[in-house]
Amino acid sequence: MPAGPATVVDAVRAVEIAGISSREDLYWTLHAVFVRKREHRVLFDEAFRIYWQSRGLVEKMLAILSPVAPPRGAPEKPKAGQTRVSQAFQASRERASEETRPQVEVDAKFTVSGKELLQTKDFAQMTADEIAAAKQALRDLAIPLDKIRQRRLKPATRGRIDPRRTLRASMRAGGDIIDLKFRRAHEKRPPLVALCDISGSMSQYTRLLLHFLHAMTEERRDVHTFLFGTRLTNVTRQLRMKDPDEALEACSDGVDDWSGGTRIATALHEFNRVWSRRVLSGSPTVLLITDGLERDTDEDLEREMDRLHRSCRRLIWLNPLLRFDGFQAKAKGIRAMLPHVDEFRAAHSLDAVADLVKALSGDSGSSFQTDPRRWLKAG
């Protein structure tokens, strides 16, 4: 939230004019000054609540000391923006304490950087602080800049001569001067479609990768995201919310089968039948994020994978099982899916996602490492 000195002065003047008769009046007075966009309201509400939580602590202590214990209900789910606002308050307290704390110099010449360890660490083995740092790192990754050549041509300063525009320009000058006009092939970013598995074994990886997809959705409007477990859910509209915590909370609320079972063939069949013609236009790149552990029949899975592969320009399978050195493609579901993908990549760490960004930007690196036929021969 942008809150500079001028905004603080305006807030103080507004409070002096409106007065402080109740907490609700103070809330809406400050709300009128600080909240300028829809996504700021969630953060302001959480900051105002955390600022007054000391009074709530006193009320809880009085309730504990009273002879009648208050009823215990289900724990309240964390609100959107709660983590970031709490970290902001904690950071301000730490800065205040560090001003009086003596500085200690540490010789870290032969130590290992924590950032380097975080880059290669598995998402499932991260602590809460490391997950928060990983979320920010995923959002800071460079957005892919790949472009594809279109059939249509557009005006340009150099290229092939455009006879129609050249003739029109010459006629404007009376036909005495030939003003050459040129054209070249039009280039644009291909659409990106992500199909993310949210079953029990994939929920942790998918939740973190959604932060990366949210950052891409902010930069590009042609990004479509689908979640599937036992059913398929389109969460593209939820990920277009500006606030990342609010977007992820909306995705969780809109999905009923999070951390449940998985039916890849059923989800792909629904996508191919209902959504393929809507989102698979313009030579898109499809990201399939799943471990491939399927419970449906292999014939259905192979047929739906083949149809999906034929409908897109590039199909990339991201599988966190590749984090194991001894991984082999022996599961029937994995062997049924591998022949119909263009690249087979890992998706368990920040380094793996960074390699994906390079591949989407056109730098695929070693094709042998990501060739699905390599795993079919090894299996």
Buried (B, 14 or more C-beta within 10 A) or exposed (E): BEEEEEBEEBBEEBBEEBEEEEEEEBBEBBBEBBBEEEBBBBBBBBBBBBEEEEEEEEEEEEEEEEEEEEEEEEEEEEBBBBBBBBEBEEEEEEEEEEEEEEEEEEEEEEEEEEEEEBBEBEBEEBEEEBBBBBBEBBBEBEBBEBEBEEEEBEEBEEBEEBEEBBBEBBEEEEEEEEEEBBBBBBEEBBBBBBBBBBBEBBBBBBBBBBBBBBBBBBEEEBBBBBBBBBBBBBBBEBBBBEBBBBBBBBBBEBBEBBBBEBBBBBBBBBBBEEBBEEBBEEBBBBBBBBBBBBBBEBEBBBBBBBBBBEBBBBBBBBBBBBBEEEBEBEBBBBBBBBEBBBBBBBBBBBBBBBBBBEBBBEEBEEEEBBBBEBBBEEE
